[in-house]
Amino acid sequence: MGYLDNSVVTVDAILTTTGRQLLAQGNFNITQFALADDEIDYTLYNPTNPSGSAYYGQAIENMPLLEAFAQTTQMMKYKLTTLPRGTAKLPILDLGYTSIVIKQGASLAITPQTLNYLGGNTFETAGYTATISDVRLFSVFEGVGINTPQAQALNQSTTLGTAVSKTVVGTTINLRATTVNTLFGSNNQLQATLTVEGRDSGARITIPVTVTKVS
């Protein structure tokens, strides 16, 4: 979903396949929504604008906005969140790793934790979304612990061995590195990135992932 322009409040919504099915069945009812500021470059805020304070954010207000599209891993990366009044620290994610190096065929379970959230460090009720930039590097990439239909649909999706990203939802993310030798070619290691986002807090972290070939 996105605003067509920033002069009038007109909203352009693109439905997913599931959304179109619900609309056709007469069961389509929006109960939740999220806002994001992916397009905004806050460095353009200019408190020295000679025209006065009303124009400090003029460059930001005139920025072009993205049209809506249904690829959730590329849309709304920077969601706006509402935190309790008096919050002094923004929530951040702790994966237990600043980077991951895993041998070919090895397994790893990641249990994210959210720091500085709801008065302390906690595990989010709605879980976490995890996106691997190249799913070919893992024979297993799944989320467990969240059993909603939407989470299960993401976790059960396949990519037919293509070089694409994959997103899963869970409280724990299970990884198992590929055992396919031909994927490495003449390389001894392959790289990707893992992005994890808290579904309640909006906190987000991206770390590098390296899969090393076993001779």
C-alpha atoms as an extended CHARMM CRD file, in Angstrom:
* protein
*
       215  EXT
         1         1  MET       CA              0.0000000000        0.0000000000        0.0000000000  PROA      1               0.0000000000
         2         2  GLY       CA              1.2810000000        3.4830000000       -0.7710000000  PROA      2               0.0000000000
         3         3  TYR       CA              0.2540000000        7.0860000000       -1.2280000000  PROA      3               0.0000000000
         4         4  LEU       CA             -0.0550000000        8.0450000000       -4.9020000000  PROA      4               0.0000000000
         5         5  ASP       CA              1.2540000000       11.5420000000       -4.1590000000  PROA      5               0.0000000000
         6         6  ASN       CA              1.8320000000       13.7730000000       -1.1560000000  PROA      6               0.0000000000
         7         7  SER       CA             -0.5980000000       16.5800000000       -2.0350000000  PROA      7               0.0000000000
         8         8  VAL       CA             -3.8640000000       14.7210000000       -1.4830000000  PROA      8               0.0000000000
         9         9  VAL       CA             -4.6770000000       11.7730000000        0.7640000000  PROA      9               0.0000000000
        10        10  THR       CA             -5.1570000000        9.1330000000       -1.9380000000  PROA      10              0.0000000000
        11        11  VAL       CA             -4.1400000000        5.5700000000       -1.1720000000  PROA      11              0.0000000000
        12        12  ASP       CA             -3.1780000000        2.9140000000       -3.7190000000  PROA      12              0.0000000000
        13        13  ALA       CA             -3.5670000000       -0.6370000000       -2.4160000000  PROA      13              0.0000000000
        14        14  ILE       CA             -2.3740000000       -3.7740000000       -4.1930000000  PROA      14              0.0000000000
        15        15  LEU       CA             -3.8060000000       -7.0160000000       -2.8440000000  PROA      15              0.0000000000
        16        16  THR       CA             -1.8850000000      -10.2490000000       -2.5720000000  PROA      16              0.0000000000
        17        17  THR       CA             -3.3310000000      -13.4560000000       -3.9950000000  PROA      17              0.0000000000
        18        18  THR       CA             -4.8050000000      -14.2790000000       -0.5850000000  PROA      18              0.0000000000
        19        19  GLY       CA             -6.2480000000      -10.7840000000       -0.3080000000  PROA      19              0.0000000000
        20        20  ARG       CA             -7.9600000000      -11.0860000000       -3.6960000000  PROA      20              0.0000000000
        21        21  GLN       CA             -9.4180000000      -14.4530000000       -2.6900000000  PROA      21              0.0000000000
        22        22  LEU       CA            -10.8370000000      -12.9850000000        0.5160000000  PROA      22              0.0000000000
        23        23  LEU       CA            -12.2280000000       -9.9980000000       -1.3740000000  PROA      23              0.0000000000
        24        24  ALA       CA            -13.9620000000      -12.3210000000       -3.8610000000  PROA      24              0.0000000000
        25        25  GLN       CA            -15.4390000000      -14.3010000000       -0.9540000000  PROA      25              0.0000000000
        26        26  GLY       CA            -16.7180000000      -11.1540000000        0.7170000000  PROA      26              0.0000000000
        27        27  ASN       CA            -14.5110000000      -11.7730000000        3.7730000000  PROA      27              0.0000000000
        28        28  PHE       CA            -11.9640000000       -9.0200000000        3.1790000000  PROA      28              0.0000000000
        29        29  ASN       CA            -11.6870000000       -6.8560000000        6.2840000000  PROA      29              0.0000000000
        30        30  ILE       CA             -8.6130000000       -4.7950000000        7.2040000000  PROA      30              0.0000000000
        31        31  THR       CA             -8.0010000000       -5.1710000000       10.9410000000  PROA      31              0.0000000000
        32        32  GLN       CA             -4.3480000000       -4.1080000000       11.1160000000  PROA      32              0.0000000000
        33        33  PHE       CA             -1.9650000000       -1.9750000000        9.1100000000  PROA      33              0.0000000000
        34        34  ALA       CA              1.5970000000       -0.7080000000        9.3170000000  PROA      34              0.0000000000
        35        35  LEU       CA              3.3530000000        2.4850000000        8.2520000000  PROA      35              0.0000000000
        36        36  ALA       CA              6.9290000000        2.8830000000        7.0480000000  PROA      36              0.0000000000
        37        37  ASP       CA              9.2930000000        5.6210000000        5.8980000000  PROA      37              0.0000000000
        38        38  ASP       CA             11.5120000000        3.7170000000        3.4450000000  PROA      38              0.0000000000
        39        39  GLU       CA             11.5750000000        6.6220000000        0.9830000000  PROA      39              0.0000000000
        40        40  ILE       CA             12.5820000000        9.3310000000        3.4500000000  PROA      40              0.0000000000
        41        41  ASP       CA             16.1320000000       10.6940000000        3.6260000000  PROA      41              0.0000000000
        42        42  TYR       CA             16.2040000000       12.5930000000        6.9250000000  PROA      42              0.0000000000
        43        43  THR       CA             19.6020000000       14.1050000000        6.1410000000  PROA      43              0.0000000000
        44        44  LEU       CA             17.7350000000       16.4780000000        3.8120000000  PROA      44              0.0000000000
        45        45  TYR       CA             16.1550000000       18.2340000000        6.8190000000  PROA      45              0.0000000000
        46        46  ASN       CA             17.6710000000       21.7250000000        6.6850000000  PROA      46              0.0000000000
        47        47  PRO       CA             17.3600000000       23.8860000000        9.8260000000  PROA      47              0.0000000000
        48        48  THR       CA             19.3680000000       26.6280000000        8.0860000000  PROA      48              0.0000000000
        49        49  ASN       CA             16.8430000000       27.1660000000        5.2850000000  PROA      49              0.0000000000
        50        50  PRO       CA             16.7490000000       30.9520000000        4.7640000000  PROA      50              0.0000000000
        51        51  SER       CA             12.9670000000       30.8560000000        4.2320000000  PROA      51              0.0000000000
        52        52  GLY       CA             12.3230000000       29.9540000000        7.8730000000  PROA      52              0.0000000000
        53        53  SER       CA             11.2620000000       27.0080000000        9.9960000000  PROA      53              0.0000000000
        54        54  ALA       CA              8.2230000000       26.1940000000        7.8550000000  PROA      54              0.0000000000
        55        55  TYR       CA             10.6480000000       25.1820000000        5.0780000000  PROA      55              0.0000000000
        56        56  TYR       CA             13.1590000000       23.1240000000        7.0660000000  PROA      56              0.0000000000
        57        57  GLY       CA             11.5800000000       19.8780000000        5.8210000000  PROA      57              0.0000000000
        58        58  GLN       CA             10.6250000000       21.0930000000        2.3400000000  PROA      58              0.0000000000
        59        59  ALA       CA             13.0690000000       18.7780000000        0.5270000000  PROA      59              0.0000000000
        60        60  ILE       CA             11.7590000000       15.7670000000        2.4550000000  PROA      60              0.0000000000
        61        61  GLU       CA              8.1180000000       16.6320000000        1.7930000000  PROA      61              0.0000000000
        62        62  ASN       CA              8.8050000000       16.8580000000       -1.9490000000  PROA      62              0.0000000000
        63        63  MET       CA             10.5330000000       13.4920000000       -2.2510000000  PROA      63              0.0000000000
        64        64  PRO       CA              8.9310000000       10.9620000000       -4.6370000000  PROA      64              0.0000000000
        65        65  LEU       CA              7.1580000000        8.0620000000       -2.9510000000  PROA      65              0.0000000000
        66        66  LEU       CA              7.2590000000        4.3970000000       -3.8610000000  PROA      66              0.0000000000
        67        67  GLU       CA              4.2990000000        2.8250000000       -5.5950000000  PROA      67              0.0000000000
        68        68  ALA       CA              2.7330000000       -0.1420000000       -3.8390000000  PROA      68              0.0000000000
        69        69  PHE       CA              3.9410000000       -3.6390000000       -4.6990000000  PROA      69              0.0000000000
        70        70  ALA       CA              3.3350000000       -6.9730000000       -3.0480000000  PROA      70              0.0000000000
        71        71  GLN       CA              6.9200000000       -8.1730000000       -2.3760000000  PROA      71              0.0000000000
        72        72  THR       CA              6.9920000000       -8.0460000000        1.4130000000  PROA      72              0.0000000000
        73        73  THR       CA             10.7530000000       -8.6010000000        1.6510000000  PROA      73              0.0000000000
        74        74  GLN       CA             11.4230000000       -5.4360000000       -0.3610000000  PROA      74              0.0000000000
        75        75  MET       CA              8.5650000000       -3.1950000000        0.8310000000  PROA      75              0.0000000000
        76        76  MET       CA              8.3170000000       -1.4480000000        4.1860000000  PROA      76              0.0000000000
        77        77  LYS       CA             11.7730000000       -2.3180000000        5.4600000000  PROA      77              0.0000000000
        78        78  TYR       CA             11.7020000000        0.5490000000        7.9520000000  PROA      78              0.0000000000
        79        79  LYS       CA              8.3750000000        0.3780000000        9.7540000000  PROA      79              0.0000000000
        80        80  LEU       CA              7.2090000000        3.0910000000       12.1300000000  PROA      80              0.0000000000
        81        81  THR       CA              6.5810000000        1.8660000000       15.6530000000  PROA      81              0.0000000000
        82        82  THR       CA              4.7470000000        3.1410000000       18.7150000000  PROA      82              0.0000000000
        83        83  LEU       CA              6.6630000000        2.7940000000       21.9730000000  PROA      83              0.0000000000
        84        84  PRO       CA              5.5070000000        3.5620000000       25.5300000000  PROA      84              0.0000000000
        85        85  ARG       CA              5.8040000000        7.1720000000       26.6700000000  PROA      85              0.0000000000
        86        86  GLY       CA              9.1080000000        7.8140000000       28.3860000000  PROA      86              0.0000000000
        87        87  THR       CA             11.0390000000        5.2350000000       26.3590000000  PROA      87              0.0000000000
        88        88  ALA       CA             14.6950000000        6.2670000000       26.5190000000  PROA      88              0.0000000000
        89        89  LYS       CA             16.2220000000        3.5560000000       24.2940000000  PROA      89              0.0000000000
        90        90  LEU       CA             15.1140000000        2.1010000000       20.9820000000  PROA      90              0.0000000000
        91        91  PRO       CA             14.6620000000       -1.6750000000       20.8620000000  PROA      91              0.0000000000
        92        92  ILE       CA             17.5200000000       -3.5910000000       19.2300000000  PROA      92              0.0000000000
        93        93  LEU       CA             17.8750000000       -7.2430000000       18.3050000000  PROA      93              0.0000000000
        94        94  ASP       CA             20.4430000000       -9.6640000000       19.6680000000  PROA      94              0.0000000000
        95        95  LEU       CA             20.9160000000      -12.8260000000       17.5940000000  PROA      95              0.0000000000
        96        96  GLY       CA             23.8310000000      -14.1120000000       19.6240000000  PROA      96              0.0000000000
        97        97  TYR       CA             26.0300000000      -13.5370000000       16.5550000000  PROA      97              0.0000000000
        98        98  THR       CA             27.4760000000      -10.4880000000       14.8090000000  PROA      98              0.0000000000
        99        99  SER       CA             28.2460000000      -12.7300000000       11.8220000000  PROA      99              0.0000000000
       100       100  ILE       CA             27.6960000000      -16.3820000000       10.9640000000  PROA      100             0.0000000000
       101       101  VAL       CA             30.3180000000      -18.7360000000        9.5390000000  PROA      101             0.0000000000
       102       102  ILE       CA             28.9470000000      -22.2370000000        9.0220000000  PROA      102             0.0000000000
       103       103  LYS       CA             30.4660000000      -25.3110000000        7.4110000000  PROA      103             0.0000000000
       104       104  GLN       CA             28.8270000000      -27.0920000000        4.5080000000  PROA      104             0.0000000000
       105       105  GLY       CA             26.1160000000      -29.4270000000        5.8330000000  PROA      105             0.0000000000
       106       106  ALA       CA             26.2260000000      -28.0260000000        9.3900000000  PROA      106             0.0000000000
       107       107  SER       CA             23.1210000000      -26.9320000000       11.3020000000  PROA      107             0.0000000000
       108       108  LEU       CA             22.4400000000      -23.8830000000       13.4600000000  PROA      108             0.0000000000
       109       109  ALA       CA             19.4440000000      -22.6230000000       15.4550000000  PROA      109             0.0000000000
       110       110  ILE       CA             19.0810000000      -18.8790000000       16.0630000000  PROA      110             0.0000000000
       111       111  THR       CA             16.7720000000      -17.5720000000       18.7940000000  PROA      111             0.0000000000
       112       112  PRO       CA             16.5520000000      -13.7640000000       18.5360000000  PROA      112             0.0000000000
       113       113  GLN       CA             15.9990000000      -11.6140000000       21.5970000000  PROA      113             0.0000000000
       114       114  THR       CA             14.8050000000       -8.0070000000       21.7280000000  PROA      114             0.0000000000
       115       115  LEU       CA             16.7150000000       -5.6720000000       24.0240000000  PROA      115             0.0000000000
       116       116  ASN       CA             15.3340000000       -2.4500000000       25.5540000000  PROA      116             0.0000000000
       117       117  TYR       CA             11.7310000000       -3.4600000000       24.8360000000  PROA      117             0.0000000000
       118       118  LEU       CA              8.7750000000       -3.3200000000       27.2410000000  PROA      118             0.0000000000
       119       119  GLY       CA             11.0400000000       -2.4350000000       30.1080000000  PROA      119             0.0000000000
       120       120  GLY       CA             13.7740000000       -4.9670000000       29.5230000000  PROA      120             0.0000000000
       121       121  ASN       CA             15.0450000000       -7.7910000000       27.3440000000  PROA      121             0.0000000000
       122       122  THR       CA             12.3850000000      -10.1100000000       25.9830000000  PROA      122             0.0000000000
       123       123  PHE       CA             11.2650000000      -12.5100000000       23.2800000000  PROA      123             0.0000000000
       124       124  GLU       CA              8.5180000000      -11.0250000000       21.1220000000  PROA      124             0.0000000000
       125       125  THR       CA              5.0990000000      -12.6600000000       21.2230000000  PROA      125             0.0000000000
       126       126  ALA       CA              4.5270000000      -12.3580000000       17.4800000000  PROA      126             0.0000000000
       127       127  GLY       CA              7.9990000000      -13.7260000000       16.7440000000  PROA      127             0.0000000000
       128       128  TYR       CA             10.4980000000      -12.5710000000       14.1590000000  PROA      128             0.0000000000
       129       129  THR       CA             10.7470000000      -12.4870000000       10.3830000000  PROA      129             0.0000000000
       130       130  ALA       CA             14.0520000000      -13.7050000000        8.9560000000  PROA      130             0.0000000000
       131       131  THR       CA             15.1690000000      -13.1750000000        5.3610000000  PROA      131             0.0000000000
       132       132  ILE       CA             18.1630000000      -14.8890000000        3.7740000000  PROA      132             0.0000000000
       133       133  SER       CA             19.4180000000      -13.1220000000        0.6630000000  PROA      133             0.0000000000
       134       134  ASP       CA             20.2600000000      -16.3250000000       -1.2370000000  PROA      134             0.0000000000
       135       135  VAL       CA             18.2840000000      -19.3760000000       -0.1290000000  PROA      135             0.0000000000
       136       136  ARG       CA             20.4300000000      -21.7390000000       -2.2630000000  PROA      136             0.0000000000
       137       137  LEU       CA             23.0600000000      -21.6520000000        0.4740000000  PROA      137             0.0000000000
       138       138  PHE       CA             20.7960000000      -23.6050000000        2.8470000000  PROA      138             0.0000000000
       139       139  SER       CA             19.0180000000      -26.9240000000        2.4840000000  PROA      139             0.0000000000
       140       140  VAL       CA             16.9780000000      -25.9740000000        5.5560000000  PROA      140             0.0000000000
       141       141  PHE       CA             15.8390000000      -22.4180000000        6.2810000000  PROA      141             0.0000000000
       142       142  GLU       CA             12.7350000000      -22.4210000000        8.4460000000  PROA      142             0.0000000000
       143       143  GLY       CA             11.0650000000      -20.6120000000       11.2900000000  PROA      143             0.0000000000
       144       144  VAL       CA              9.4170000000      -22.4760000000       14.1730000000  PROA      144             0.0000000000
       145       145  GLY       CA              7.3040000000      -21.3680000000       17.1250000000  PROA      145             0.0000000000
       146       146  ILE       CA              4.6620000000      -19.2890000000       15.3200000000  PROA      146             0.0000000000
       147       147  ASN       CA              1.7440000000      -21.3200000000       13.9920000000  PROA      147             0.0000000000
       148       148  THR       CA             -0.4460000000      -18.7590000000       12.2390000000  PROA      148             0.0000000000
       149       149  PRO       CA             -1.5430000000      -19.6320000000        8.6660000000  PROA      149             0.0000000000
       150       150  GLN       CA              0.5550000000      -16.7610000000        7.2660000000  PROA      150             0.0000000000
       151       151  ALA       CA              3.7000000000      -17.9280000000        9.0670000000  PROA      151             0.0000000000
       152       152  GLN       CA              3.1800000000      -21.5280000000        8.0200000000  PROA      152             0.0000000000
       153       153  ALA       CA              2.6820000000      -20.4910000000        4.3830000000  PROA      153             0.0000000000
       154       154  LEU       CA              6.0030000000      -18.6120000000        4.3920000000  PROA      154             0.0000000000
       155       155  ASN       CA              7.8470000000      -21.4270000000        6.1350000000  PROA      155             0.0000000000
       156       156  GLN       CA              6.5970000000      -24.0280000000        3.6580000000  PROA      156             0.0000000000
       157       157  SER       CA              7.3630000000      -22.0350000000        0.4960000000  PROA      157             0.0000000000
       158       158  THR       CA              9.9770000000      -23.3760000000       -1.9540000000  PROA      158             0.0000000000
       159       159  THR       CA             12.1930000000      -21.6420000000       -4.5210000000  PROA      159             0.0000000000
       160       160  LEU       CA             13.1850000000      -24.4890000000       -6.8730000000  PROA      160             0.0000000000
       161       161  GLY       CA             16.8920000000      -23.8560000000       -6.3340000000  PROA      161             0.0000000000
       162       162  THR       CA             16.9380000000      -20.3400000000       -7.7810000000  PROA      162             0.0000000000
       163       163  ALA       CA             19.1530000000      -17.5150000000       -6.5210000000  PROA      163             0.0000000000
       164       164  VAL       CA             16.4420000000      -15.6250000000       -4.6510000000  PROA      164             0.0000000000
       165       165  SER       CA             15.7760000000      -14.5420000000       -1.0980000000  PROA      165             0.0000000000
       166       166  LYS       CA             13.4210000000      -16.3370000000        1.2520000000  PROA      166             0.0000000000
       167       167  THR       CA             11.5380000000      -15.0640000000        4.3030000000  PROA      167             0.0000000000
       168       168  VAL       CA             10.2880000000      -17.1660000000        7.2270000000  PROA      168             0.0000000000
       169       169  VAL       CA              8.5700000000      -16.3830000000       10.5330000000  PROA      169             0.0000000000
       170       170  GLY       CA              9.2120000000      -17.8850000000       13.9390000000  PROA      170             0.0000000000
       171       171  THR       CA             10.6170000000      -17.4960000000       17.4210000000  PROA      171             0.0000000000
       172       172  THR       CA             13.5590000000      -19.6780000000       16.3980000000  PROA      172             0.0000000000
       173       173  ILE       CA             15.1920000000      -19.8080000000       12.9610000000  PROA      173             0.0000000000
       174       174  ASN       CA             16.6990000000      -23.1550000000       11.9250000000  PROA      174             0.0000000000
       175       175  LEU       CA             19.4970000000      -23.2550000000        9.3570000000  PROA      175             0.0000000000
       176       176  ARG       CA             21.3010000000      -26.1160000000        7.6490000000  PROA      176             0.0000000000
       177       177  ALA       CA             24.0060000000      -25.2600000000        5.1290000000  PROA      177             0.0000000000
       178       178  THR       CA             23.8230000000      -26.7480000000        1.6510000000  PROA      178             0.0000000000
       179       179  THR       CA             25.5920000000      -29.9810000000        0.7780000000  PROA      179             0.0000000000
       180       180  VAL       CA             25.6100000000      -29.2330000000       -2.9640000000  PROA      180             0.0000000000
       181       181  ASN       CA             29.2660000000      -29.0160000000       -4.0450000000  PROA      181             0.0000000000
       182       182  THR       CA             28.5330000000      -27.6920000000       -7.5510000000  PROA      182             0.0000000000
       183       183  LEU       CA             27.0860000000      -24.5220000000       -6.0430000000  PROA      183             0.0000000000
       184       184  PHE       CA             30.5630000000      -23.4840000000       -4.9080000000  PROA      184             0.0000000000
       185       185  GLY       CA             32.2110000000      -23.8120000000       -8.3210000000  PROA      185             0.0000000000
       186       186  SER       CA             35.8590000000      -22.8500000000       -7.8230000000  PROA      186             0.0000000000
       187       187  ASN       CA             35.0850000000      -20.9700000000       -4.5900000000  PROA      187             0.0000000000
       188       188  ASN       CA             35.8040000000      -22.2240000000       -1.1010000000  PROA      188             0.0000000000
       189       189  GLN       CA             33.0300000000      -20.1840000000        0.4790000000  PROA      189             0.0000000000
       190       190  LEU       CA             29.7480000000      -18.4880000000       -0.3680000000  PROA      190             0.0000000000
       191       191  GLN       CA             28.3130000000      -15.3040000000        1.1370000000  PROA      191             0.0000000000
       192       192  ALA       CA             24.8220000000      -14.0460000000        1.8740000000  PROA      192             0.0000000000
       193       193  THR       CA             23.1190000000      -11.7530000000        4.3980000000  PROA      193             0.0000000000
       194       194  LEU       CA             20.5670000000      -12.5720000000        7.0580000000  PROA      194             0.0000000000
       195       195  THR       CA             18.0620000000       -9.8900000000        8.0360000000  PROA      195             0.0000000000
       196       196  VAL       CA             15.8820000000      -10.3740000000       11.1240000000  PROA      196             0.0000000000
       197       197  GLU       CA             13.0500000000       -8.0840000000       12.2200000000  PROA      197             0.0000000000
       198       198  GLY       CA             10.9530000000       -8.1090000000       15.3790000000  PROA      198             0.0000000000
       199       199  ARG       CA              7.2790000000       -8.3310000000       14.4340000000  PROA      199             0.0000000000
       200       200  ASP       CA              6.1610000000       -6.4120000000       17.5340000000  PROA      200             0.0000000000
       201       201  SER       CA              8.9840000000       -3.9240000000       18.0670000000  PROA      201             0.0000000000
       202       202  GLY       CA             10.0520000000       -3.2710000000       14.4720000000  PROA      202             0.0000000000
       203       203  ALA       CA             13.6980000000       -3.6500000000       15.5410000000  PROA      203             0.0000000000
       204       204  ARG       CA             15.8610000000       -4.8680000000       12.6730000000  PROA      204             0.0000000000
       205       205  ILE       CA             19.3690000000       -6.2710000000       12.2110000000  PROA      205             0.0000000000
       206       206  THR       CA             21.3680000000       -7.5470000000        9.2260000000  PROA      206             0.0000000000
       207       207  ILE       CA             24.4530000000       -9.7580000000        9.5900000000  PROA      207             0.0000000000
       208       208  PRO       CA             26.7580000000      -11.4490000000        7.0460000000  PROA      208             0.0000000000
       209       209  VAL       CA             26.5550000000      -15.2110000000        6.5390000000  PROA      209             0.0000000000
       210       210  THR       CA             29.3790000000      -17.3510000000        5.1390000000  PROA      210             0.0000000000
       211       211  VAL       CA             29.1000000000      -21.0090000000        4.1440000000  PROA      211             0.0000000000
       212       212  THR       CA             32.4960000000      -22.7470000000        3.8400000000  PROA      212             0.0000000000
       213       213  LYS       CA             33.0980000000      -25.7170000000        1.5730000000  PROA      213             0.0000000000
       214       214  VAL       CA             34.1570000000      -29.0210000000        3.1240000000  PROA      214             0.0000000000
       215       215  SER       CA             36.8660000000      -30.7680000000        1.1290000000  PROA      215             0.0000000000
